[in-house]
């Protein structure tokens, strides 16, 4: 049985990348309907004299391997981030057309909606608990310079908006409602000015 299934997995058309892609898509569809046919790929093969491990690690082994390696590489990550091979801001700007293309394709494929539908509340809150208040605090404190820079940009514009609203009448409910709407529209204009 396992041999037959191996032939089905390996026997698809790989004469071109397009053919491979079509054939593999069919395999994925078949696997979704008949997962038992592909079990052999994730199970040990007991043999004589050698027992072979699964073709792909178990989810638990795979996750443990990734997290252990990522944790061990933290110092290397920090060193490399601080000495990049190219200017990250310049590289991001040069890749803007690629970003827009990928974003348009993601919107077309509804990737965000599909990803959100898979969010697990248990996983989300478990992660939050593990990061904890100290992780949040450290993240905010590490961004103090950026936060200060943003407020330095905002402060004079918000002051100008406040001064403009102060000059508006406030005697009636209609006046006060107009002031509230003016504040909202003013903040929208500030947002546009900052991103112009």
Rosetta silent file (secondary structure, phi, psi, omega in degrees, C-alpha in Angstrom):
SEQUENCE: XXXXXXXXXXXXXXXXXXXXXXXXXXXXXXXXXXXXXXXXXXXXXXXXXXXXXXXXXXXXXXXXXXXXXXXXXXXXXXXXXXXXXXXXXXXXXXXXXXXXXXXXXXXXXXXXXXXXXXXXXXXXXXXXXXXXXXXXXXXXXXXXXXXXXXXXXXXXXXXXXXXXXXXXXXXXXXXXXXXXXXXXXXXXXXXXXXXX
SCORE:     score description
SCORE:     0.000 S_00000001
   1 L     0.000  -47.047 -179.912    0.000    0.000    0.000 S_00000001
   2 H   -61.630  -39.594 -179.774    2.749    2.419    0.949 S_00000001
   3 H   -62.438  -42.758  179.005    4.607    1.606   -2.259 S_00000001
   4 H   -60.694  -44.223  179.268    1.502    2.354   -4.334 S_00000001
   5 H   -64.411  -38.842  177.368    1.040    5.686   -2.579 S_00000001
   6 H   -60.586  -40.171  179.239    4.693    6.574   -3.102 S_00000001
   7 H   -64.636  -37.884  178.974    4.243    5.979   -6.817 S_00000001
   8 H   -65.207  -38.506 -179.508    1.188    8.255   -6.858 S_00000001
   9 H   -71.503  -42.377 -175.580    3.130   11.042   -5.174 S_00000001
  10 H   -83.905  -15.696 -170.501    6.224   10.644   -7.335 S_00000001
  11 L   -87.893   13.551 -177.777    4.428    9.814  -10.587 S_00000001
  12 L   -84.150  168.507 -174.590    3.097   13.204  -11.523 S_00000001
  13 L   -72.567  117.666  176.587    4.123   15.217  -14.559 S_00000001
  14 L  -122.253   28.999 -177.806    7.349   17.131  -13.964 S_00000001
  15 L   -68.201  -24.625  175.539    8.202   17.775  -17.604 S_00000001
  16 L  -148.297  166.060  178.983    7.999   21.523  -16.958 S_00000001
  17 H   -64.513  -36.603  177.766    7.511   23.766  -13.939 S_00000001
  18 H   -64.961  -41.988  178.726    3.963   24.565  -15.056 S_00000001
  19 H   -64.962  -42.159  176.899    3.173   20.863  -15.376 S_00000001
  20 H   -58.589  -45.647 -178.103    4.727   20.197  -11.976 S_00000001
  21 H   -61.729  -44.284  178.510    2.643   22.979  -10.449 S_00000001
  22 H   -62.585  -45.096 -178.776   -0.600   21.604  -11.944 S_00000001
  23 H   -65.600  -41.897 -179.074    0.229   18.070  -10.844 S_00000001
  24 H   -67.836  -36.207  175.607    1.245   19.121   -7.352 S_00000001
  25 H   -59.859  -39.728  177.596   -1.952   21.153   -6.975 S_00000001
  26 H   -65.201  -38.964  177.688   -3.849   17.933   -7.806 S_00000001
  27 H   -62.816  -44.597  179.183   -1.809   16.061   -5.168 S_00000001
  28 H   -62.259  -40.521  177.266   -2.669   18.704   -2.560 S_00000001
  29 H   -63.692  -42.326  179.473   -6.357   18.480   -3.455 S_00000001
  30 H   -65.325  -40.628  179.373   -6.205   14.690   -3.230 S_00000001
  31 H   -63.200  -37.541  178.815   -4.367   14.869    0.093 S_00000001
  32 H   -64.126  -35.240 -179.703   -7.066   17.162    1.498 S_00000001
  33 H   -84.797  -33.036 -175.471   -9.722   14.586    0.570 S_00000001
  34 L  -132.417   66.547 -175.804   -7.722   11.429    1.388 S_00000001
  35 H   -60.625  -28.767 -178.039   -5.047   12.287    3.993 S_00000001
  36 H   -61.607  -26.400 -179.936   -4.639    8.617    4.924 S_00000001
  37 H   -68.128  -18.869 -174.721   -3.050    7.928    1.517 S_00000001
  38 H  -111.930    7.178 -179.384   -0.138   10.183    2.452 S_00000001
  39 H   -55.977  -34.103 -175.665    0.389    9.043    6.051 S_00000001
  40 H   -59.825  -23.385 -179.303    3.533    7.143    5.076 S_00000001
  41 H   -72.237  -20.433 -176.719    5.319   10.451    4.489 S_00000001
  42 H  -115.801   13.315 -179.717    5.017   11.383    8.175 S_00000001
  43 L  -121.815  152.664  174.836    5.588    7.995    9.799 S_00000001
  44 L   -66.004  148.509  173.854    8.709    5.956   10.528 S_00000001
  45 E  -107.473  108.179 -178.297    9.389    3.043    8.219 S_00000001
  46 L   -77.529  127.562 -177.756   10.350    0.068   10.354 S_00000001
  47 L  -144.317  179.139  178.917   12.853   -2.067    8.539 S_00000001
  48 L  -129.698  117.448   12.538   15.648   -4.546    8.879 S_00000001
  49 L   -95.279    1.764 -168.919   18.390   -3.631    9.575 S_00000001
  50 L  -125.319  132.514  171.377   17.446    0.058    9.550 S_00000001
  51 L   -95.347  126.181 -177.583   14.364    1.989   10.694 S_00000001
  52 E   -94.195  140.105  176.374   13.940    5.113    8.605 S_00000001
  53 L   -71.312  168.353  178.724   12.624    8.356   10.043 S_00000001
  54 L   -65.463  154.246  179.911    9.627   10.089    8.509 S_00000001
  55 L   -61.649  -33.997  177.451   10.161   12.012    5.283 S_00000001
  56 L  -129.551  138.838 -179.401    9.052   15.165    7.138 S_00000001
  57 L   -58.591  158.833  172.973    9.389   15.799   10.880 S_00000001
  58 L   -66.840  157.234  179.019    6.354   15.774   13.137 S_00000001
  59 H   -55.863  -38.765 -179.043    4.851   19.239   13.730 S_00000001
  60 H   -66.049  -44.660  178.704    6.148   19.187   17.319 S_00000001
  61 H   -65.460  -40.393 -178.828    9.703   18.239   16.286 S_00000001
  62 H   -63.586  -47.970  179.734    9.673   20.781   13.481 S_00000001
  63 H   -63.083  -43.708  179.801    8.499   23.619   15.757 S_00000001
  64 H   -62.250  -40.774  179.048   11.014   22.684   18.479 S_00000001
  65 H   -62.065  -45.770 -178.844   13.833   22.615   15.935 S_00000001
  66 H   -65.744  -47.571 -176.428   12.927   26.053   14.580 S_00000001
  67 H   -67.159  -37.213  178.281   12.456   27.725   17.953 S_00000001
  68 H   -64.346  -45.576 -179.699   15.643   26.200   19.390 S_00000001
  69 H   -66.711  -41.707 -179.720   17.708   27.311   16.406 S_00000001
  70 H   -64.402  -41.983  179.236   16.136   30.773   16.311 S_00000001
  71 H   -63.741  -41.829 -179.570   16.740   31.269   20.019 S_00000001
  72 H   -67.962  -24.260 -177.099   20.364   30.121   19.701 S_00000001
  73 L   -93.123    8.853 -174.796   20.884   32.520   16.773 S_00000001
  74 H   -58.384  -43.922 -178.954   19.655   35.628   18.642 S_00000001
  75 H   -66.905  -38.462  177.521   23.144   37.117   19.108 S_00000001
  76 H   -64.969  -42.502  177.306   24.044   36.450   15.461 S_00000001
  77 H   -56.499  -48.355 -177.890   20.758   38.080   14.372 S_00000001
  78 H   -61.538  -45.408 -179.937   21.557   41.194   16.401 S_00000001
  79 H   -61.256  -43.026 -177.690   25.103   41.456   15.028 S_00000001
  80 H   -71.456  -36.230  178.344   23.897   41.047   11.421 S_00000001
  81 H   -63.991  -33.513 -177.831   21.011   43.500   11.789 S_00000001
  82 L   -82.001   -9.119  175.639   23.475   46.117   13.009 S_00000001
  83 L  -138.164   69.782 -177.186   25.753   45.605    9.990 S_00000001
  84 L   -67.340  157.916  179.090   23.486   44.972    6.979 S_00000001
  85 L   -75.779  -23.885  175.502   24.892   44.177    3.559 S_00000001
  86 L  -146.250  160.519 -178.173   22.857   47.015    2.053 S_00000001
  87 L   -63.472  116.478 -175.404   20.954   50.039    3.315 S_00000001
  88 H   -64.882  -34.784  179.604   17.574   48.617    4.427 S_00000001
  89 H   -69.503  -45.402  178.464   15.648   51.855    3.837 S_00000001
  90 H   -61.832  -43.005  179.419   17.118   52.308    0.357 S_00000001
  91 H   -63.484  -39.900  179.402   16.451   48.646   -0.474 S_00000001
  92 H   -64.372  -42.398  179.305   12.838   48.953    0.723 S_00000001
  93 H   -64.605  -39.888  179.653   12.268   52.049   -1.434 S_00000001
  94 H   -67.910  -25.653 -179.186   13.774   50.327   -4.488 S_00000001
  95 L   -93.334   13.994 -174.828   11.477   47.335   -3.917 S_00000001
  96 H   -61.873  -40.451  179.070    8.332   49.474   -3.741 S_00000001
  97 H   -62.802  -40.325  177.316    6.950   48.310   -7.110 S_00000001
  98 H   -63.171  -42.214  179.364    7.406   44.697   -6.006 S_00000001
  99 H   -60.721  -44.927 -179.368    5.645   45.489   -2.700 S_00000001
 100 H   -64.246  -40.238  179.145    2.691   47.062   -4.516 S_00000001
 101 H   -63.849  -46.199  179.402    2.449   44.105   -6.897 S_00000001
 102 H   -63.873  -39.561  179.718    2.544   41.582   -4.032 S_00000001
 103 H   -65.583  -42.934  178.701   -0.018   43.602   -2.068 S_00000001
 104 H   -61.984  -41.647  179.045   -2.378   43.792   -5.054 S_00000001
 105 H   -66.640  -40.102  178.298   -2.078   40.033   -5.563 S_00000001
 106 H   -63.530  -39.649  176.843   -2.671   39.394   -1.847 S_00000001
 107 H   -64.168  -43.937 -179.784   -5.791   41.585   -1.967 S_00000001
 108 H   -61.612  -39.645 -178.313   -7.016   39.750   -5.064 S_00000001
 109 L   -84.626   -0.871 -179.343   -6.447   36.373   -3.379 S_00000001
 110 L    56.169   41.246 -176.589   -8.079   37.610   -0.119 S_00000001
 111 H   -64.374  -38.384 -178.676   -5.021   36.456    1.831 S_00000001
 112 H   -63.336  -47.057  179.563   -5.698   38.718    4.808 S_00000001
 113 H   -60.637  -42.150 -179.136   -9.252   37.423    5.243 S_00000001
 114 H   -65.961  -40.929  179.216   -8.083   33.823    4.930 S_00000001
 115 H   -66.082  -42.169 -179.967   -5.264   34.348    7.436 S_00000001
 116 H   -64.190  -33.356  179.377   -7.589   36.051    9.931 S_00000001
 117 H   -66.031  -20.750 -179.284  -10.044   33.152    9.665 S_00000001
 118 L   -94.706   -2.134 -177.506   -7.244   30.852   10.909 S_00000001
 119 L   -65.107  131.185  177.440   -6.336   32.939   13.964 S_00000001
 120 L  -101.382  121.631  178.070   -6.570   30.934   17.171 S_00000001
 121 H   -61.870  -38.366  179.595   -7.611   32.923   20.230 S_00000001
 122 H   -61.140  -46.518  179.047   -5.920   30.344   22.468 S_00000001
 123 H   -63.717  -42.494 -177.540   -2.595   30.724   20.620 S_00000001
 124 H   -60.914  -48.620 -176.917   -2.893   34.510   20.559 S_00000001
 125 H   -75.625  -26.531  173.853   -3.471   34.855   24.295 S_00000001
 126 H   -65.344  -42.078  177.421   -0.897   32.190   25.123 S_00000001
 127 H   -64.224  -43.645  178.742    1.686   34.235   23.198 S_00000001
 128 H   -58.972  -44.185  179.917    0.582   37.427   24.955 S_00000001
 129 H   -63.020  -38.851 -178.472    0.958   35.730   28.345 S_00000001
 130 H   -71.193  -37.575  176.687    4.447   34.470   27.457 S_00000001
 131 H   -69.345  -44.897  174.806    5.611   37.894   26.225 S_00000001
 132 H    69.502  175.403 -179.315    4.009   39.504   29.256 S_00000001
 133 H   -62.201  -34.590 -177.884    3.944   43.090   30.410 S_00000001
 134 H   -66.302  -35.532  177.542    7.743   43.226   30.573 S_00000001
 135 H   -67.151  -41.148  176.997    8.013   42.373   26.849 S_00000001
 136 H   -62.630  -47.521 -178.448    5.512   45.089   25.963 S_00000001
 137 H   -59.553  -45.380 -179.230    7.317   47.582   28.205 S_00000001
 138 H   -61.908  -39.495  179.198   10.714   46.733   26.697 S_00000001
 139 H   -64.350  -43.260  179.105    9.335   47.192   23.175 S_00000001
 140 H   -66.369  -46.194 -177.891    7.879   50.597   23.970 S_00000001
 141 H   -63.111  -34.806  179.371   10.985   51.762   25.826 S_00000001
 142 H   -66.868  -21.837 -178.267   13.212   50.645   22.942 S_00000001
 143 L  -100.205   16.146 -177.218   11.196   52.925   20.628 S_00000001
 144 H   -56.380  -41.381  179.737   11.465   56.065   22.783 S_00000001
 145 H   -61.644  -45.060  179.958   13.612   57.821   20.161 S_00000001
 146 H   -65.707  -43.991 -179.344   11.120   57.115   17.373 S_00000001
 147 H   -60.639  -43.181  179.490    8.144   58.125   19.528 S_00000001
 148 H   -63.407  -41.682  178.841    9.865   61.395   20.445 S_00000001
 149 H   -61.322  -43.911 -179.593   10.658   62.129   16.786 S_00000001
 150 H   -62.733  -44.088 -179.622    7.025   61.572   15.785 S_00000001
 151 H   -67.568  -29.600  175.424    5.742   63.840   18.545 S_00000001
 152 H   -65.812  -34.486  175.801    8.227   66.536   17.512 S_00000001
 153 H   -71.664  -41.746 -174.833    6.637   66.426   14.042 S_00000001
 154 H   -73.742  -37.783 -169.311    3.099   66.362   15.425 S_00000001
 155 H   -53.093  -50.681 -179.136    3.389   68.960   18.180 S_00000001
 156 H   -67.095  -33.914 -179.963    3.482   72.155   16.077 S_00000001
 157 H   -70.496  -41.535  177.986    0.745   70.881   13.733 S_00000001
 158 H   -66.266  -37.242  177.248   -1.522   69.847   16.612 S_00000001
 159 H   -62.385  -41.878  178.385   -0.860   73.222   18.262 S_00000001
 160 H   -63.801  -39.934  177.528   -1.930   74.982   15.047 S_00000001
 161 H   -64.868  -44.314  179.928   -5.092   72.864   14.939 S_00000001
 162 H   -61.166  -42.917  178.311   -5.851   73.612   18.597 S_00000001
 163 H   -62.920  -38.458  179.431   -5.375   77.340   17.958 S_00000001
 164 H   -66.609  -41.304  179.114   -7.685   77.177   14.934 S_00000001
 165 H   -68.616  -37.404  178.479  -10.383   75.363   16.921 S_00000001
 166 H   -59.111  -30.956 -178.196  -10.006   77.830   19.802 S_00000001
 167 L   -77.635   -9.206 -179.279  -10.896   80.623   17.371 S_00000001
 168 L   -83.910  147.877  177.862  -14.218   78.946   16.526 S_00000001
 169 L   -66.291  153.365 -179.391  -17.399   79.926   18.402 S_00000001
 170 L  -141.158   25.460 -175.150  -18.658   77.505   21.077 S_00000001
 171 L   -72.377  -36.203 -174.290  -21.811   79.117   22.428 S_00000001
 172 L  -113.934  168.430  174.512  -24.337   76.571   21.117 S_00000001
 173 H   -58.551  -40.309  179.133  -24.523   72.775   20.734 S_00000001
 174 H   -62.773  -39.259  177.143  -24.225   73.278   16.979 S_00000001
 175 H   -62.063  -46.785 -177.054  -21.025   75.326   17.524 S_00000001
 176 H   -67.306  -36.353  175.959  -19.523   72.653   19.768 S_00000001
 177 H   -63.413  -40.774  179.036  -20.473   69.880   17.323 S_00000001
 178 H   -63.044  -38.742  178.467  -18.773   71.849   14.549 S_00000001
 179 H   -63.621  -42.184  178.420  -15.627   72.137   16.697 S_00000001
 180 H   -61.786  -45.256  178.809  -15.569   68.346   17.219 S_00000001
 181 H   -65.205  -36.459  177.861  -15.912   67.709   13.490 S_00000001
 182 H   -64.217  -39.255  178.562  -13.234   70.329   12.796 S_00000001
 183 H   -62.206  -44.029  179.458  -10.867   68.540   15.195 S_00000001
 184 H   -63.226  -48.036 -179.715  -11.422   65.236   13.362 S_00000001
 185 H   -64.749  -35.774  177.922  -10.947   66.797    9.937 S_00000001
 186 H   -63.903  -41.174  178.460   -7.895   68.659   11.172 S_00000001
 187 H   -66.365  -34.969  175.673   -6.267   65.430   12.385 S_00000001
 188 H   -62.769  -42.854  178.959   -6.990   63.842    8.995 S_00000001
 189 H   -64.845  -37.929  176.712   -5.233   66.785    7.329 S_00000001
 190 H   -63.002  -42.670  176.820   -2.283   66.420    9.697 S_00000001
 191 H   -58.761  -43.063  177.970   -2.044   62.749    8.759 S_00000001
 192 H   -64.166  -41.226 -178.698   -2.002   63.670    5.064 S_00000001
 193 H   -63.429  -39.961 -177.637    0.637   66.344    5.671 S_00000001
 194 H   -69.087  -29.224 -177.984    2.893   63.893    7.521 S_00000001
 195 H   -97.755    0.982 -178.906    2.733   61.312    4.725 S_00000001
 196 L   -73.221    0.000    0.000    3.066   63.807    1.847 S_00000001
